[in-house]
């Protein structure tokens, strides 16, 4: 399929050397856009990208939430202690709990690898 669109000159200049990579750039951009639009996924993408890069055991053990992600988690905890979470926030919280579970599994496996070596 062929698509034509107008771009600001500055952006067009940056993209010219990457012309062969445009489908990949668009795909990655769409993934990021879709991920940022989903509540509960903000901040989690960073963690998942680190794990998907197959980091060393030391990098896995050093993994910490970004300040934005930590701030959101803290805000949800405080709200839950007070007025309680909305249904959407409960879903978001469940997603963060699952993300934490995945990170704990990765850290446990990383610690075992370090112990074995």
C-alpha distance (Angstrom), angle and dihedral (degrees) to the residues before:
residue distance angle dihedral
X1 . . .
X2 3.75 . .
X3 3.80 121.3 .
X4 3.79 125.7 -174.9
X5 3.79 124.3 -162.8
X6 3.79 140.3 157.0
X7 3.79 120.6 -110.3
X8 3.77 132.9 -172.4
X9 3.81 108.8 -95.0
X10 3.81 93.3 -116.3
X11 3.81 92.2 54.9
X12 3.81 92.2 44.4
X13 3.82 89.7 53.6
X14 3.80 91.0 51.8
X15 3.81 92.0 49.0
X16 3.84 98.4 46.8
X17 3.83 94.9 82.4
X18 3.82 89.1 47.6
X19 3.80 96.8 49.6
X20 3.82 93.2 124.8
X21 3.81 89.6 51.5
X22 3.82 96.5 51.8
X23 3.83 95.8 104.1
X24 3.81 89.9 52.3
X25 3.81 92.3 45.2
X26 3.80 91.0 51.0
X27 3.81 92.3 47.3
X28 3.80 92.3 51.0
X29 3.78 90.9 45.1
X30 3.80 91.8 51.4
X31 3.80 91.1 49.3
X32 3.79 90.9 51.3
X33 3.79 91.6 46.4
X34 3.80 92.1 50.0
X35 3.79 92.2 45.9
X36 3.79 93.7 50.0
X37 3.80 90.6 50.5
X38 3.80 92.6 57.9
X39 3.77 115.6 85.7
X40 3.74 110.9 -129.7
X41 3.78 93.4 31.4
X42 3.78 98.4 78.0
X43 3.78 108.6 110.8
X44 3.78 92.5 5.8
X45 3.81 91.6 85.4
X46 3.80 89.8 67.3
X47 3.80 92.1 54.4
X48 3.79 93.0 46.1
X49 3.80 92.0 48.3
X50 3.80 90.7 53.7
X51 3.80 91.5 50.5
X52 3.80 92.0 44.8
X53 3.81 89.4 55.8
X54 3.83 88.7 66.4
X55 3.81 96.0 -122.5
X56 3.78 124.4 -160.3
X57 3.81 117.5 -92.4
X58 3.81 88.9 -104.8
X59 3.81 91.1 53.8
X60 3.79 91.1 49.5
X61 3.80 91.9 50.7
X62 3.81 90.2 49.0
X63 3.81 92.8 51.3
X64 3.81 113.0 125.2
X65 3.80 131.9 168.9
X66 3.77 117.0 -94.2
X67 3.81 116.1 -106.0
X68 3.82 89.6 -105.6
X69 3.79 93.1 51.4
X70 3.80 92.3 45.0
X71 3.79 89.9 49.1
X72 3.79 92.1 52.4
X73 3.80 92.1 48.0
X74 3.80 90.7 49.3
X75 3.81 91.1 48.8
X76 3.81 91.4 51.6
X77 3.81 91.6 48.1
X78 3.80 91.7 51.0
X79 3.78 92.8 46.4
X80 3.81 91.0 48.7
X81 3.81 90.2 53.3
X82 3.79 90.6 51.2
X83 3.76 122.6 30.5
X84 3.80 96.7 -6.0
X85 3.77 131.4 -117.8
X86 3.78 127.4 -67.5
X87 3.82 117.1 -121.5
X88 3.83 89.8 -100.1
X89 3.80 91.3 50.1
X90 3.80 90.3 49.7
X91 3.79 88.6 56.5
X92 3.80 90.3 47.3
X93 3.81 90.1 49.5
X94 3.81 91.2 50.7
X95 3.80 89.5 52.6
X96 3.80 90.9 51.8
X97 3.79 90.1 48.9
X98 3.79 90.3 53.5
X99 3.81 90.9 47.3
X100 3.80 89.2 52.0
X101 3.81 89.2 50.5
X102 3.82 90.6 53.6
X103 3.80 92.0 48.5
X104 3.81 91.3 49.2
X105 3.80 90.3 51.7
X106 3.80 90.8 49.4
X107 3.81 91.1 48.4
X108 3.81 92.4 48.4
X109 3.81 91.0 51.7
X110 3.80 91.1 45.5
X111 3.81 91.0 52.1
X112 3.81 90.1 50.6
X113 3.82 91.4 50.8
X114 3.79 90.9 51.3
X115 3.79 91.3 47.8
X116 3.81 91.7 50.8
X117 3.79 93.8 51.0
